[in-house]
């Protein structure tokens, strides 16, 4: 047990997003970026050129800064949406834009990697864009209470099993000034939509490529279109599943061969890179293989005929940087093989900015040179350190951060956990313990970054004398497809079984007080929190559920139907996973928190659960943040973290 009596204590202003001292308590960041092949660092409005030899910096001249701004603007393009309509420069391309006819913005509720609606061709001759007709989608009645008389400000919200919006893709030619729409063949209507995603361009700007996914999300096709006429050219690749296919990345052409492109797929259980030809993509050839995932395609190094990517080959909780030779499949590790790394590649693909953390390393930045051995043609990466951040928590009573593994409820699958203990932890004492949970797809909580990815609220709870336990159950990300799809059509059930294995592990620890066990989570984690406290009411004494899904029939079409099907096709699954019938089981203290204007997990969820509790005579607590959406932003986040903490202080400690 260490002496913490002389060390400083944290406040929520230090630890909460929006806190007045939060930024000062984060590891130093430096915004290194590439200006083509020139390394620069941005600091607010200032830009500095960085010497790759010794790391010294020189402020860009006014002329250089202007050139940088012009280069950046050209890469972004001059298309924008104004007053609901699409413009390229001063030219107005559309006239019927409205809240129901949406141009140039992300569609399909940002699923399948969609984060925008404008797609320029390589040399900016042509612009592909989304057009979304959501006139058939029901309005969800959000309310603005801050007006003198509250007003209705509805959202278009397509719920599972209900009418969805219909999307088309247009292409504008800056030279001919003509616009055509892609002539898709598959049926598309409000009840049978086709999801169009991962739009990509051929290097010669003549062809548009797009993944097309049916509403059931089990039939995915890569289709090419003539960018001049909009005519459908060919179906290049098809992938089907008895559960779901989820395309998340556009194809990427090899810079040294315009006839070949890289395709990402999980068809062999893990996400890998495959090489395909524009003439025959029906059987793409694997570039990477193994029981691990390619997590990101970062770019290409043409000189080495290599792809630079991030993957978790070292460990499921790591992210490391690699290059793979497209011809031989030989992989080269580009970092130190530890921790969690993010990479930015120079335009010519010969240098890489590697920003990383490790459990005991707050942040570092290395410049990696992808040198090539001329005799063997192999990569010989060399690193130069640009930043080793100081520990911003030095002098504070820092909790103990640990990580380990347990077996899942199937007795075979390895799961990773994080445990946060008080700085003055004494194994001879008993501690109140909180299980923090998310548990859903496309997210993980445990990673080999600083403090094993611990949220700063966990530090505050440890300072208050709690142990916090976090487990990534089956269904979470960065593992195999089978690992994720084990929850298919019955969300929450496998996840609860795994979380209870975590509880069994806690029960085996003499310092965990099983009479004082709590659970907390937000969003999917809110769903898991209420699932756990109502399915295991004699195990969990206190719960705090933020933005919880209560019944998947009230969640959105794209995400909800991928994992649950529709209420019409999977009635038993929807009944099994609904928490409405569980309201009567509540024994412990439960606080539900929601943003009053949550447009992701709409307030109908928690209000309906409260209504069922009233019928059953159970007594949860409800707290609402007016004007806030799914996440509580700004300084109100300090209030939120205090409210969560105080609830455990009042009822668990």
C-alpha positions in Angstrom: 0.0 0.0 0.0 1.5 3.3 -1.1 1.5 6.6 0.9 -0.9 9.0 -0.8 -1.2 11.5 2.0 1.0 14.1 0.3 -0.4 13.7 -3.2 -3.0 16.0 -4.8 -6.6 14.9 -5.4 -8.5 15.1 -8.6 -11.7 17.2 -9.0 -14.4 16.7 -11.6 -13.3 20.0 -13.2 -10.0 18.1 -13.8 -11.6 14.9 -15.1 -14.9 15.7 -16.8 -15.3 16.6 -20.5 -16.2 20.3 -20.3 -14.4 20.8 -17.0 -12.5 24.0 -16.5 -9.1 22.1 -16.1 -9.8 19.1 -18.2 -7.5 20.0 -21.1 -4.6 20.7 -18.8 -5.0 17.2 -17.3 -4.7 15.5 -20.7 -1.4 14.4 -22.2 0.2 16.9 -24.5 -1.0 16.8 -28.1 0.8 18.1 -31.1 -1.1 18.4 -34.4 1.4 17.0 -36.9 0.1 16.7 -40.4 1.3 16.4 -44.0 1.2 19.2 -46.5 1.8 16.8 -49.4 5.2 15.5 -48.5 6.1 18.3 -46.1 5.8 17.7 -42.4 4.0 20.6 -40.6 2.6 21.3 -37.2 -0.5 23.3 -36.6 -1.0 25.3 -33.4 -4.3 27.1 -33.6 -4.1 29.4 -36.6 -0.3 29.1 -36.8 1.6 26.6 -39.0 5.2 25.4 -38.6 7.4 23.5 -41.0 9.1 20.6 -39.1 12.6 19.5 -40.0 12.6 15.7 -40.4 16.3 15.6 -39.5 16.2 17.1 -36.1 12.6 18.1 -35.3 13.3 21.9 -35.3 10.4 24.1 -36.4 10.1 27.2 -38.6 7.0 29.3 -38.8 5.5 29.4 -42.3 5.6 32.7 -44.1 2.3 34.4 -45.0 2.8 33.3 -48.6 3.4 29.7 -47.5 0.4 29.8 -45.2 -1.8 31.0 -48.0 -0.5 28.3 -50.3 -1.2 25.7 -47.6 -4.8 27.0 -47.2 -5.3 26.9 -51.0 -4.0 23.3 -51.1 -6.3 22.3 -48.3 -9.3 23.9 -49.8 -8.6 22.2 -53.2 -8.5 18.8 -51.5 -11.8 19.5 -49.8 -13.5 20.9 -52.9 -15.9 23.8 -53.3 -19.2 21.9 -52.9 -21.5 22.7 -50.0 -25.1 22.6 -48.9 -26.7 26.0 -48.3 -30.4 26.5 -47.4 -31.0 22.7 -48.0 -29.7 22.8 -51.6 -26.4 21.8 -53.1 -24.0 24.3 -54.6 -20.7 23.9 -56.4 -19.0 27.3 -56.1 -21.7 29.8 -57.1 -23.6 27.2 -59.2 -26.8 25.9 -57.6 -27.3 22.2 -58.5 -30.7 21.6 -56.8 -33.8 23.5 -56.1 -36.1 21.1 -54.1 -34.0 20.7 -51.0 -35.8 20.7 -47.7 -35.9 18.8 -44.4 -37.6 16.0 -46.3 -35.4 16.1 -49.5 -31.8 16.2 -48.3 -28.8 16.7 -50.5 -25.1 16.2 -50.0 -25.2 15.0 -46.4 -24.6 11.7 -44.7 -27.5 9.2 -45.2 -28.6 5.9 -43.7 -28.1 7.5 -40.2 -24.3 7.3 -40.6 -24.1 3.5 -40.7 -21.6 1.6 -42.9 -18.9 4.1 -42.4 -20.9 7.0 -44.0 -19.8 10.3 -42.5 -20.6 12.7 -45.4 -22.5 13.1 -48.6 -20.1 14.6 -51.1 -17.5 12.5 -53.0 -15.1 14.3 -55.4 -13.4 12.3 -58.2 -9.5 12.3 -57.9 -8.9 15.4 -60.0 -12.1 17.1 -59.0 -13.8 17.0 -62.4 -16.9 15.2 -61.1 -18.8 15.2 -57.8 -20.9 12.3 -56.6 -23.5 13.2 -54.0 -26.3 11.7 -52.0 -30.0 12.6 -52.4 -32.2 11.4 -49.5 -36.0 11.4 -49.7 -37.3 11.0 -46.1 -40.8 12.4 -46.7 -42.2 8.9 -45.9 -40.4 8.7 -42.6 -42.4 9.3 -39.4 -41.6 12.5 -37.4 -40.5 12.0 -33.8 -41.9 14.9 -31.8 -38.8 16.5 -30.2 -39.7 19.6 -28.1 -37.7 22.9 -27.6 -38.6 24.0 -24.1 -36.5 27.1 -24.2 -39.0 29.2 -26.2 -41.5 31.3 -24.4 -44.1 28.8 -25.6 -42.4 25.4 -26.2 -42.3 24.4 -29.8 -42.2 21.1 -31.6 -39.0 20.5 -33.6 -39.5 17.0 -35.0 -36.8 14.6 -36.2 -37.1 12.2 -39.0 -36.6 8.9 -37.2 -37.1 5.6 -39.1 -37.8 2.9 -36.5 -37.2 -0.8 -36.9 -39.9 -2.4 -39.1 -41.2 0.9 -40.2 -40.8 3.0 -43.4 -37.3 4.1 -44.2 -35.9 6.8 -46.4 -35.0 6.3 -50.0 -31.6 7.3 -51.3 -30.3 8.0 -54.8 -26.8 9.1 -55.9 -26.2 11.9 -58.4 -23.0 12.8 -60.3 -22.3 16.4 -61.4 -19.7 17.1 -64.1 -17.9 20.4 -63.7 -17.0 20.6 -67.4 -20.3 19.8 -69.0 -22.3 21.1 -66.0 -24.6 18.1 -66.4 -26.0 16.1 -63.5 -27.0 12.4 -63.9 -28.3 9.9 -61.4 -27.0 6.4 -61.1 -29.5 4.0 -62.6 -29.5 1.3 -59.9 -31.4 -1.9 -60.7 -32.3 -3.2 -57.3 -35.7 -2.3 -56.0 -35.8 0.7 -53.6 -38.8 2.0 -51.8 -39.6 3.2 -48.3 -40.4 -0.4 -47.2 -37.7 -2.1 -49.3 -34.8 0.3 -49.3 -31.4 -0.4 -50.8 -28.5 1.0 -48.8 -25.8 2.7 -50.9 -22.5 3.1 -49.2 -18.7 3.4 -49.6 -18.7 5.4 -52.8 -15.4 5.3 -54.6 -14.0 6.6 -57.9 -11.8 5.0 -60.6 -8.5 6.8 -61.0 -9.6 8.1 -64.5 -12.8 9.6 -63.0 -14.9 7.7 -65.5 -16.5 5.1 -63.1 -18.3 5.2 -59.8 -18.1 2.2 -57.5 -20.6 1.6 -54.7 -21.6 -1.2 -52.3 -25.3 -1.9 -52.4 -27.0 -3.6 -49.4 -30.5 -5.0 -49.1 -32.8 -4.1 -46.1 -32.2 -7.4 -44.5 -28.4 -6.6 -44.7 -27.5 -10.1 -45.8 -26.8 -9.5 -49.5 -24.1 -7.0 -50.4 -22.9 -6.2 -53.9 -20.1 -4.1 -55.3 -21.5 -2.4 -58.5 -19.8 -0.1 -61.0 -21.5 2.8 -62.9 -20.6 5.0 -65.8 -20.1 8.5 -64.4 -21.1 10.2 -67.6 -24.4 8.5 -68.3 -25.3 6.9 -64.9 -25.7 3.5 -66.6 -25.0 0.4 -64.5 -21.9 -1.3 -65.8 -21.3 -4.5 -63.8 -21.7 -6.3 -60.5 -18.1 -7.0 -59.6 -18.4 -8.8 -56.2 -21.2 -10.2 -54.1 -21.1 -11.3 -50.4 -24.0 -12.9 -48.6 -24.5 -14.2 -45.0 -27.1 -16.0 -43.0 -26.8 -13.2 -40.5 -25.5 -9.9 -41.9 -22.8 -8.4 -44.2 -21.6 -5.0 -43.1 -19.5 -3.1 -45.7 -17.5 -0.4 -43.9 -14.8 0.7 -46.3 -14.7 1.9 -50.0 -12.4 0.1 -52.4 -9.0 1.6 -52.9 -7.1 1.4 -56.2 -3.4 0.6 -56.3 -1.5 3.7 -57.2 0.8 1.7 -59.5 -2.0 -0.3 -61.3 -5.3 1.3 -62.2 -6.8 -2.1 -63.0 -6.5 -3.5 -59.5 -8.1 -2.4 -56.2 -8.0 -3.4 -52.5 -11.2 -4.7 -51.0 -11.8 -5.1 -47.2 -14.0 -8.0 -46.0 -14.8 -10.1 -43.0 -15.9 -13.1 -45.1 -13.2 -15.3 -43.6 -14.1 -14.3 -40.0 -11.6 -11.5 -39.6 -11.4 -8.2 -41.5 -8.6 -8.5 -44.1 -7.3 -7.0 -47.3 -8.1 -8.6 -50.6 -6.8 -7.8 -54.1 -9.3 -7.6 -56.9 -9.4 -6.7 -60.6 -11.8 -4.4 -62.3 -12.2 -7.2 -64.9 -12.8 -10.0 -62.4 -13.5 -9.3 -58.7 -15.7 -12.3 -58.0 -12.9 -14.2 -56.2 -10.6 -11.5 -54.6 -7.2 -12.8 -53.5 -6.2 -12.3 -49.8 -3.3 -9.9 -49.2 -3.4 -10.4 -45.4 -4.4 -13.5 -43.5 -4.7 -14.6 -39.9 -6.8 -14.7 -36.7 -6.6 -10.9 -36.3 -8.1 -7.8 -37.9 -7.0 -5.1 -40.3 -8.4 -2.1 -38.4 -7.6 0.6 -40.9 -6.2 1.0 -44.4 -4.0 4.1 -44.0 -2.5 4.4 -47.5 0.0 3.1 -50.0 3.8 3.2 -50.4 4.2 2.8 -54.2 7.9 2.7 -54.0 7.7 -0.5 -52.0 4.5 -1.7 -53.7 3.0 -1.9 -50.2 -0.1 -1.1 -48.3 0.2 0.7 -44.9 -2.4 -0.4 -42.4 -3.2 -0.7 -38.7 -4.1 -4.1 -37.2 -4.3 -6.0 -34.0 -2.0 -9.0 -34.9 0.0 -8.4 -31.7 -3.0 -8.5 -29.4 -6.7 -8.0 -29.6 -6.3 -5.0 -27.3 -3.5 -3.4 -29.4 -3.4 -1.4 -32.6 -0.2 -1.4 -34.4 1.1 -0.1 -37.8 2.3 -2.3 -40.6 3.2 -2.4 -44.2 2.3 -5.4 -46.4 3.9 -6.1 -49.8 1.0 -6.6 -52.3 3.0 -9.0 -54.4 4.5 -11.3 -51.7 2.2 -10.7 -48.7 5.2 -10.0 -46.5 4.3 -7.8 -43.5 6.6 -5.3 -41.8 5.9 -3.9 -38.3 6.4 -0.2 -38.4 6.2 0.6 -34.7 7.5 -0.8 -31.4 4.9 -3.6 -31.3 3.3 -2.3 -28.1 0.3 -0.1 -27.3 -2.2 1.8 -29.4 -1.0 3.6 -32.6 -2.6 6.0 -35.1 -0.8 6.7 -38.4 -0.8 9.5 -41.0 1.0 8.8 -44.3 2.8 11.3 -46.5 1.5 11.9 -50.0 4.3 9.8 -51.5 3.8 7.1 -48.9 7.4 7.1 -47.7 7.0 8.6 -44.2 4.5 8.1 -41.5 3.5 10.1 -38.4 3.0 7.5 -35.6 1.0 8.9 -32.7 0.8 6.3 -29.9 0.0 5.5 -26.2 0.9 2.6 -24.0 -0.6 1.7 -20.6 2.2 3.7 -18.9 3.0 6.1 -21.8 0.7 9.1 -21.9 1.5 10.0 -25.5 4.3 9.8 -28.0 4.8 10.8 -31.6 7.4 9.2 -33.9 8.3 10.0 -37.5 8.7 6.7 -39.4 10.7 6.6 -42.5 9.7 3.6 -44.7 13.2 3.0 -46.1 13.7 0.3 -48.7 16.7 -2.1 -48.8 17.7 -2.0 -52.4 19.3 -5.4 -52.3 16.4 -7.3 -50.8 13.6 -4.9 -51.7 12.4 -5.1 -48.1 11.2 -2.3 -46.0 13.6 -1.0 -43.3 11.6 1.4 -41.2 13.5 4.0 -39.1 11.9 6.0 -36.3 12.7 9.5 -35.0 10.9 10.7 -31.9 9.0 14.0 -32.2 7.2 14.0 -28.9 7.3 12.2 -25.6 4.6 13.7 -23.5 5.1 14.3 -19.8 2.7 12.7 -17.4 0.0 15.4 -16.7 -1.0 13.4 -13.5 2.4 13.6 -11.9 2.0 14.6 -8.2 -1.6 13.3 -8.0 -2.9 10.2 -6.2 -3.2 8.1 -9.3 -5.3 4.9 -9.1 -3.9 1.5 -10.0 -4.8 0.4 -13.5 -4.7 -3.3 -14.3 -5.7 -5.5 -17.2 -6.3 -9.2 -17.5 -8.4 -12.0 -19.1 -11.2 -14.3 -18.2 -13.2 -16.9 -20.1 -16.6 -16.1 -21.5 -19.8 -17.9 -20.7 -19.0 -20.4 -23.5 -15.9 -21.5 -21.4 -13.7 -21.1 -24.5 -13.5 -17.4 -25.6 -11.0 -15.1 -24.0 -12.4 -11.8 -22.8 -10.3 -8.8 -21.7 -11.0 -6.7 -18.6 -9.7 -3.5 -16.9 -9.7 -3.0 -13.2 -9.2 0.4 -11.5 -8.3 0.4 -7.8 -7.9 3.2 -5.3 -4.4 4.7 -5.1 -4.2 3.5 -1.5 -5.6 0.1 -2.2 -5.4 -2.4 0.7 -6.1 -6.0 -0.3 -7.1 -6.8 3.3 -10.1 -4.4 3.0 -13.5 -4.8 1.3 -14.4 -2.3 -1.5 -17.7 -1.3 -3.0 -17.4 -2.1 -6.7 -19.0 -0.7 -9.8 -19.2 -2.7 -13.1 -18.9 -0.2 -16.0 -20.4 -1.6 -19.1 -21.0 -0.9 -22.8 -21.1 -4.3 -24.4 -22.5 -3.4 -27.9 -21.0 -3.7 -31.4 -18.6 -1.2 -32.9 -17.1 -0.3 -29.5 -14.6 -1.6 -27.0 -13.6 -0.3 -23.6 -10.3 -2.2 -22.9 -7.2 -1.3 -24.9 -3.5 -1.0 -24.5 -3.5 2.8 -24.5 -2.8 5.0 -21.5 -4.3 3.5 -18.3 -5.7 0.7 -20.5 -8.2 3.2 -22.0 -9.7 4.0 -18.7 -12.4 6.7 -18.6 -11.5 9.6 -16.2 -14.7 9.0 -14.3 -13.3 5.7 -13.2 -10.4 7.6 -11.6 -12.8 9.8 -9.7 -14.7 6.8 -8.4 -11.4 5.1 -7.4 -10.5 8.3 -5.5 -13.8 8.0 -3.7 -12.8 4.5 -2.6 -14.4 2.2 -5.2 -13.1 -0.5 -7.5 -14.3 -0.2 -11.1 -14.4 -3.3 -13.3 -14.8 -3.1 -17.1 -15.2 -6.2 -19.4 -15.5 -6.4 -23.1 -18.0 -9.1 -23.7 -18.8 -11.0 -26.9 -20.5 -8.7 -29.3 -18.0 -5.9 -29.0 -15.5 -4.9 -31.7 -12.0 -5.8 -32.9 -12.5 -9.5 -32.5 -13.8 -12.1 -35.0 -17.0 -11.9 -36.9 -18.3 -14.9 -35.0 -17.5 -13.1 -31.7 -19.6 -10.2 -32.8 -22.4 -12.1 -34.4 -22.9 -14.4 -31.3 -25.5 -11.8 -30.2 -27.5 -11.9 -33.5 -31.3 -11.6 -33.0 -31.1 -11.6 -29.2 -29.2 -8.6 -28.1 -28.2 -8.4 -24.4 -28.4 -12.1 -23.7 -24.9 -13.4 -24.5 -23.6 -10.1 -23.3 -25.2 -10.5 -19.9 -23.9 -14.1 -19.6 -20.4 -12.8 -20.2 -20.7 -9.9 -17.8 -21.9 -12.4 -15.1 -18.7 -14.3 -15.7 -17.0 -11.1 -14.8 -19.1 -10.9 -11.7 -18.0 -14.5 -10.9 -14.4 -13.3 -11.1 -15.1 -10.4 -8.8 -16.7 -12.8 -6.4 -13.4 -14.7 -6.3 -11.5 -11.6 -5.1 -11.5 -11.3 -1.3 -11.3 -7.5 -1.5 -14.5 -7.1 -3.5 -17.6 -6.5 -1.3 -20.3 -8.5 -3.2 -23.0 -7.0 -1.0 -22.1 -3.6 -2.5 -22.0 -4.2 -6.3 -23.2 -1.6 -8.7 -23.5 -1.2 -12.5 -23.3 1.8 -14.8 -23.4 2.4 -18.5 -24.6 4.7 -21.3 -26.5 4.1 -24.5 -26.0 0.4 -25.2 -24.4 0.4 -21.8 -27.6 1.8 -20.4 -29.5 -1.0 -22.0 -27.0 -3.4 -20.4 -27.3 -1.7 -17.0 -31.1 -2.1 -16.8 -30.8 -5.6 -18.3 -28.4 -6.7 -15.6 -30.1 -5.0 -12.6 -33.5 -6.4 -13.6 -32.4 -9.9 -14.6 -30.1 -10.2 -11.6 -31.8 -8.1 -9.0 -30.2 -10.0 -6.1 -26.7 -9.3 -7.4 -26.6 -5.6 -8.3 -27.6 -3.2 -5.6 -27.4 0.1 -7.5 -27.5 1.0 -11.2 -27.1 4.2 -13.2 -28.4 3.9 -16.8 -27.8 6.7 -19.3 -29.6 7.1 -22.6 -30.8 3.4 -22.4 -32.4 1.4 -25.1 -35.5 -0.2 -23.6 -37.1 -1.9 -26.5 -35.4 -2.3 -29.9 -38.6 -1.7 -31.8 -38.1 2.0 -30.9 -34.5 2.1 -32.3 -33.6 3.0 -35.9 -34.0 0.8 -38.9 -30.4 0.4 -40.1 -28.6 -0.5 -36.8 -31.6 -2.2 -35.1 -32.5 -4.4 -38.1 -28.9 -5.5 -38.6 -28.7 -7.1 -35.2 -32.4 -7.9 -34.5 -34.2 -8.1 -37.8 -37.6 -6.5 -37.7 -40.3 -6.8 -35.0 -42.4 -8.6 -37.7 -39.6 -11.1 -38.6 -38.2 -11.7 -35.1 -41.1 -11.2 -32.6 -39.6 -13.7 -30.1 -36.2 -11.9 -30.1 -37.8 -8.5 -29.6 -39.9 -9.9 -26.7 -36.9 -11.5 -25.1 -34.7 -8.4 -25.2 -37.4 -5.8 -24.3 -37.0 -4.4 -20.8 -40.6 -3.4 -20.4 -41.6 -6.7 -18.9 -38.6 -6.6 -16.6 -39.7 -3.4 -14.8 -41.5 -5.5 -12.2 -38.2 -7.2 -11.2 -36.4 -4.0 -10.0 -35.3 -4.3 -6.4 -32.2 -2.1 -6.1 -31.8 1.6 -6.6 -31.9 2.6 -10.3 -31.3 6.1 -11.7 -32.1 6.6 -15.4 -30.6 9.7 -17.1 -31.5 11.0 -20.5 -31.0 14.0 -22.7 -34.4 15.5 -23.1 -33.8 16.0 -26.8 -32.0 12.7 -27.5 -32.3 12.0 -31.2 -30.4 8.7 -31.0 -32.1 6.8 -28.2 -35.3 8.8 -28.2 -36.9 9.6 -24.8 -39.8 7.2 -25.5 -37.5 4.4 -24.3 -37.0 5.5 -20.7 -40.4 7.1 -20.4 -42.1 3.9 -21.4 -40.0 2.0 -18.9 -41.0 4.4 -16.1 -44.6 3.9 -17.1 -44.2 0.1 -16.6 -42.5 0.7 -13.3 -45.4 2.7 -12.1 -47.8 -0.1 -13.1 -45.6 -2.6 -11.3 -45.0 -0.5 -8.2 -41.2 -0.4 -8.6 -39.4 2.9 -7.9 -36.6 4.0 -10.3 -35.3 7.6 -10.3 -35.3 9.7 -13.5 -33.1 12.7 -14.3 -33.4 14.7 -17.5 -31.0 17.2 -19.2 -33.1 19.7 -21.1 -31.7 20.6 -24.5 -29.1 17.8 -24.5 -29.0 15.0 -27.0 -27.5 11.5 -26.6 -24.3 12.8 -24.9 -24.3 15.5 -22.3 -21.9 18.2 -23.7 -20.1 21.2 -22.4 -19.8 22.1 -18.7 -23.1 20.2 -18.0 -21.0 17.1 -18.3 -19.4 18.0 -14.9 -22.9 18.1 -13.4 -23.6 14.7 -15.0 -20.5 13.0 -13.6 -21.3 14.4 -10.1 -24.8 13.2 -10.3 -23.7 9.7 -11.3 -21.1 9.6 -8.6 -23.4 10.9 -5.9 -26.0 8.3 -6.7 -23.5 5.6 -5.9 -22.3 7.5 -2.8 -25.8 7.7 -1.5 -26.9 4.2 -2.2 -23.9 1.9 -2.6 -21.2 3.0 -0.2 
